[in-house]
Amino acid sequence: MKKLYGFGFISVGFLSVTGTAIAQDIELVMSSWLPPRHPIVVNAMKPWAEEVEEVTEGRVSVRVLASPLGAPPAHFDMARDGVADITYGLHSFSQDDRFDASQVGQFSFLGDDAVDVSKAFYTVYTEDLGAAEDHEGTHILGLFTHGPGVFHNAERPIEAPGDFSGLKIRVPGGYTATLMEDLGATPVFTSSTEVYEQLSRGVIDGATFTKEALTAFNLTDDIAYSLTVPGGIYNTTWFLVMDEDKWQEISPEDQQAISEISGLAFAERVGQAWNDADAAAEAEIADAGIETGAANDEVVAVIRDVAEQAEQDWAEALGDGRDGAAALERMRSMTGADAPTN
């Protein structure tokens, strides 16, 4: 009987310890909509996910899905509503005004280095423009941008301001749509994953994209001309967020460990991944025979005029005690970029 009681005691104790361990282990699911081999997935999202498990000593793990749980524009709401634990996406995909302040990182002439621009965007949006309030219902793990935006098209080189006229150009929404329209092009909102089909079918004539996007989305056969602008003709801003309720299930110790590899650290990680991807794409773009050139002074001047007006309109409409002009000035001071004034 003593052996039986002893066995029973040991069994209960084992179950108790095991049960505690199981309760502490948390697997988080990240819905990922970029292609699985996209350089940002391979060199930023997955390495970060692996490091989460490492810094929490296995108590928290992140499973990056090969297929998304919803359309790209739905990804913020999916994290907020608990459909997925972690999501990432573009602020401009929301197509409403909830992330208006994020446009501070979408304007022209912000910088040529994705690390610098991403870190500046994270800092300015969180400290000056109320990022936490904009992302209510989620915990912010990262805010970042891609590399300098490029104007790609299949029809003609852009040698004068009038050359933009009539071109149907894919835009990611936000400021870029305003910019294209004011330059005379027709903006067509579509997510990154839909561009190949629309471009190959002639639905659109080109796209505002990074250099790496031409290779990541197999667009090199359908693009003939790429126009670069110092500091980028535009940029996009991104979030990496987690369901707030799920975040609260993680112990304070592990929250701290995850925070140390997120935020500014993640901005640097993903920015470097984008820098490397843009650099790697250049050889393939050249091999494809795409004509790449910097915008001439006349074209840059027109873009500056449009950008300056768009920035003023945005800052005036921001409201809620947010000083958009000061935030933009701070951001450019951090990246060393020039403001769009002639």
C-alpha positions, 0 to 999 in steps of 0.5 A: 500500500505504501508503494501504491501511495508513493507511486500515486504521490509521485504521479500527481507531482509529475503531472503537476510539474508537467502541467505547469510546464505545458501551461508556460509553453506558448506557440504563436502563429504568424500569418505570412502573405508574402511568398515563402521565399521572399527575402523579407520572410527568409531574412527577417521574419523567420530569423526573428521567429527563431530568435524568439524561441531562443531568447525565451529558452523555448517557452515561446515559439513562433510558427510562420505559416506558409500560406496566409489566413486572409488577404493582405489588407486584412492582416492588421484586423486579423491580429487585433481580432485574434484570427492570427497571433502575429501579422505584418502588413502595410499601413496603406493597405487598410484604405481608411484613415486609422493609420494616417499618421503613418504617412510620415514614413511614406513620403518622397525623399526620405532616404536611401538606406532602409535601416536608417529610414526604418529606425527613424520611422519606428522612433518618430511614429512611436514617440511623436505620432501616437503609434500605440493608439493607432494600433490599439488592440495589438502589441507593436513588435515592429514598425519599418519601411522598405528601401527607396521606392522606384517607378517601374513601367513597361511603356516609356522612359520618364524623361519629362514630367508629361511622360507620367501622363496616362500610365496606369500604375500600381500603388500600395495606397496612401501617399503614393496614390496621391503622388501618382495622380498629381503627376498625371498617372492613373493609380491602381490600388492592388496588393503586391501579390496581384501585380504579376497577373495585372502587369502581364495581362496589360491591366496596368502599365507599371508599378511603384515598387522597390528594386527587389520586388521586380525579382521577388514577384517575377516582374523582370519580363514585363518591365522595361524602364525603372526611374530612381529618385534620390531618397526614393520617389516614395516609401511604404510603412509596415507593422509587425503586431501581435494580438494584445490578449495573446501578448498578455499570456506571456510572462513578464520575463519573456515579454522583456526578452522578446521586446529586446529583439523587436522594436528598433532591433527589428527595424534594423534587421528588416531594413538590412534584409531589404538593403541586401535584397535591393542590392542583389536584385540589381544584377538580375535587373541589368541581365533582364535588359531593364533600362534604369536611370535617375530622374533628371532635374526637371522631373525631380523638381516636379516630384518635389512640388507635388510632394511638398504640397502633399506633405503640407496637406497631410500635416494640416489634416492630421489633427489630434495634437499631432505635429506632422511637420515637426515629425517629418523634419525629425525623421529627415534629420535622422536619415540625413535626407533633404526636404522636398523644397525647391 
